[in-house]
Amino acid sequence: TQWNNPTHQVGRSPTPTPHPLPHNGIHSDNINESVHSGLGAAYGLSGATGQAIECHERVLAITEMSGEKMYRSHSLWALAVAVWRQGDTNRAVQLLEQSLKLTRQVHGPRVAAASFETLAWISVEQHDALRAAVLMGAAEELARSLGSSAVIHSNLVVYKQECDQKTRRELGDEAFESAHRRGKHLGFDAAIAFALHEQSPAASPPVIDGSTLTKRERQVADLIAEGLTNRAIADRLVISPRTAQGHVEHILAKLNFTSRTQVAAWVVERTHD
């Protein structure tokens, strides 16, 4: 049964699908992806689930033709949330699994964290509290490594809160914390394997190539090693917090890391070489 929240009953409204922008150049598909993705997010935040679904399905159609993966992975997640809120759990799970397979290819930790969190909500709804706790731990740690939260839209916070309460109640605090810690220690690839019901890949030494970092990214890495938050990094370098967060994401992807602690350790090791 769906949780007692009015957003689960939001239906489709007969609002026309936004027309695609004219194809005036090589970036027209990217513009359409951005516009429809943004509209989908806005509709979702306002509770207009039907319109949100239309926008995200439009993004999926565009990205299927263009082969683009980043927008596609995000819209797969957003569409999964929307259809789940309408009661279609099976389709939601399928969309989330597709999103995670793409995020593994492009190393998209932000979308992966959101997908883990959403799968946790579905798992506790399906009376698998242990799996929900592991997924919540994986989502929290991955988001923390980005200086962010696994739930970035305010209208979804209620689901996280209800999931946490239900999971703790079913498992008990001790079992919940144990499963949550397990999720936090999985790392990016192993967490995706867990979410997809795959066997975790064998551990292998990470490929660390610091030469791929830009000068600015090396500066940000040094500040991470000092223990600075994204906001503090932004203040120190006189950039926006969002830009600082973007640099952190690029550093994690380029170094094949999943946490700020790994970045700090790498900086220290490099300094002592």
C-alpha positions, 0 to 999 in steps of 0.5 A: 500500500502507498503511504498516506501522503496526498502526493500519491494521489496527484493525477495527470492534467490535460496540459499540452506538452511543451513544444521542442525548441527549433533545431538551429545548431549542434547544441539544439538537443542539449537545449531541449534536454535542459529545458524539458528537464527543468520543466519536469523538475518544476512541475514535480516540485509543484505537485503537477505529476502528470506534466512532470512525467510528460516532460521527463518522457520527452527528455528520454525520447530526445536522449535516446536519439542523441545518445546523451547519458547524463540528462537521461540518467537524471530524467530516468530517476525523476520519472521513476519518482513521479510514476511511483508517486502515482502507484506504479512501483514496478515501472519505478524500479525498472526506471531506477535500475536503468538510471543506475546502469547509466550512472555507472557508465558516466560516474554520476554520483549525484543521480546514483545517491538519489536513486539509492534513496528512492529504492530505499523508500520502495524497499521499506514499502515492500517490507524489506527494511534491511535492504532499505537501511543499506541503501539509505547508508549508501545514499547518505555517504555518496551524497556527503562526499559531494557536500550535498544531500541524497534528497535535494527536492524539498517535496521529497523530504517526507519520504526520507523521513517516513522511510527512516522511521519505518525502517528503524521501527522494523529493524530496531536501532542496533540492526538499523545502524549496522545495516546503515554502516554497511551501506556507507562502506560500500563505495560507488561501484559496490553500492550500484551492484547491490542496488541492481541485485548484482554480485559486488565486483571484486576489489581492485586497486583504484586507478589514480591519475592526478595529472587529469586534474586542472589547476583549480581542481588541484586547489580544491583538492588541497582545501578538501585535505584541509577539511573545508566544506564546499561553502568554505572552499567557495569563500576561500576561492571566491567562487559560488558554492555550486561551482565548488561542488562541481569541482568536488564532483569532477575530482572524485570522478577523475580520481575514481574516489567515492569520498572526500576522505580518500581525496584528503589521503591522496593529497597527503600522500602526494605531498609526501612523495 
